[in-house]
Every structure is written in C-alpha cells, then in structure tokens.
C-alpha cells in the first residue's frame, strides 16, 4: 500500500492504491479531499497530472502559472506510512511537513 500527499491552498491531493475500490488492483487513484479525480497505472503518472495542471479539477487546472508550483515527480510528494493512515481519520489531522513547492494562491 502506497499513499502520497501534496498540500495546496485548495486542499490536499492524495495519490493512493489503498482505497477499498482498488483493493485487488495495482491502480493508483488521485483524490482532492473526498473527490476522486482519476485512476492511473502508476503514482508517477498521477503526480505528473498535478504538476502539469491536468487533473480535471478546474479550480486547480486554471491555477497554472509561475507562482503555483507542484513537484515534478512523486519524489517531491510526502509519503504517508500505513500506521499514520490508521491513526488519522482525516487528511486535515495528519502531520504534514511544510512543502517548499507551495506558492501563494490568490483568492
């Protein structure tokens, strides 16, 4: 089970293969909060869609600019260990390190 998160001003993106819907598959799902944005063969493909503002989530995709940055690869995301997932009921209560890729998003 692998789960990666990337915190933004819009919410927390999550790439995971831990959801019950793909328990028997090796697919990764991309989520923003409680909204599933897509399924991918690899976590890297999902991270690339976030980095290139090609998620299908209009609010994020329209933010493409020089001031809003996302990691270019999955290595720039925070990996969440399984025991951390069990202890956290919600992404909002997970302890996430400050992300140097975040830019200010004007509201």
C-alpha positions as CSV (number, residue, x, y, z in Angstrom):
1,X,0.0,0.0,0.0
2,X,1.4,3.4,-1.0
3,X,-0.1,6.8,-0.3
4,X,1.4,10.1,-1.2
5,X,0.1,13.6,-0.4
6,X,0.7,17.1,-1.6
7,X,-0.8,20.0,0.3
8,X,-2.1,23.0,-1.6
9,X,-4.3,26.1,-0.8
10,X,-7.2,24.3,-2.4
11,X,-6.8,21.2,-0.3
12,X,-4.7,18.1,-0.1
13,X,-4.0,16.0,-3.2
14,X,-3.7,12.3,-2.4
15,X,-2.3,9.5,-4.6
16,X,-3.1,6.1,-3.2
17,X,-3.7,2.5,-4.0
18,X,-5.1,1.9,-0.5
19,X,-8.8,2.6,-1.2
20,X,-11.1,-0.4,-1.0
21,X,-12.3,0.2,-4.5
22,X,-8.9,-0.9,-5.9
23,X,-8.1,-3.5,-3.3
24,X,-7.4,-6.1,-5.9
25,X,-5.9,-3.8,-8.5
26,X,-2.5,-2.2,-8.8
27,X,-4.1,1.1,-9.9
28,X,-3.4,4.4,-8.2
29,X,-6.2,6.9,-7.5
30,X,-5.8,10.7,-7.4
31,X,-8.0,12.5,-4.9
32,X,-8.5,16.0,-3.8
33,X,-10.2,15.9,-0.5
34,X,-13.1,13.5,-0.9
35,X,-13.3,13.9,-4.7
36,X,-11.7,11.2,-6.9
37,X,-10.1,12.8,-9.9
38,X,-8.8,9.8,-11.7
39,X,-7.1,6.4,-11.9
40,X,-3.6,5.8,-13.1
41,X,-1.2,2.9,-13.7
42,X,1.5,4.5,-11.6
43,X,1.7,7.1,-8.9
44,X,4.2,9.0,-11.1
45,X,1.5,9.5,-13.8
46,X,-0.9,10.9,-11.2
47,X,1.8,13.3,-9.8
48,X,2.6,14.4,-13.4
49,X,-1.1,15.4,-14.0
50,X,-1.0,17.5,-10.8
51,X,2.3,19.1,-11.8
52,X,1.1,19.9,-15.3
53,X,-2.4,21.1,-14.1
54,X,-4.1,18.4,-16.0
55,X,-6.2,16.8,-13.2
56,X,-9.7,17.5,-14.5
57,X,-10.3,19.6,-11.3
58,X,-11.0,23.0,-12.9
59,X,-10.0,25.2,-9.9
60,X,-6.5,23.6,-9.8
61,X,-6.0,23.3,-13.6
62,X,-6.8,27.0,-14.0
63,X,-4.1,28.0,-11.5
64,X,-1.3,27.1,-13.9
65,X,1.2,29.9,-13.5
66,X,4.8,30.6,-12.4
67,X,3.7,31.3,-8.8
68,X,1.9,28.0,-8.2
69,X,4.3,25.0,-8.2
70,X,3.8,21.3,-7.8
71,X,6.5,18.7,-7.5
72,X,7.8,17.5,-10.9
73,X,7.8,13.8,-9.7
74,X,6.4,11.6,-7.0
75,X,9.6,12.0,-5.0
76,X,8.5,15.6,-4.2
77,X,5.3,14.3,-2.5
78,X,5.1,13.3,1.1
79,X,4.8,9.5,1.6
80,X,2.3,8.6,4.3
81,X,3.2,5.4,6.1
82,X,0.4,2.8,6.8
83,X,0.4,3.3,10.6
84,X,-0.1,7.1,10.0
85,X,-3.1,6.4,7.9
86,X,-4.6,4.1,10.6
87,X,-4.2,6.8,13.2
88,X,-5.7,9.6,11.1
89,X,-9.3,9.8,10.3
90,X,-9.0,12.8,8.0
91,X,-6.2,14.3,5.9
92,X,-6.6,17.6,7.9
93,X,-5.3,16.0,11.1
94,X,-2.3,14.3,9.5
95,X,1.0,15.9,10.4
96,X,2.4,17.1,7.0
97,X,5.8,18.7,6.7
98,X,5.9,22.3,5.2
99,X,6.0,21.9,1.4
100,X,8.6,24.1,-0.4
101,X,6.6,23.7,-3.7
102,X,3.6,25.6,-2.5
103,X,3.0,29.0,-3.9
104,X,0.5,31.6,-2.8
105,X,-2.8,31.2,-4.5
106,X,-4.7,34.4,-4.8
107,X,-8.4,34.1,-3.9
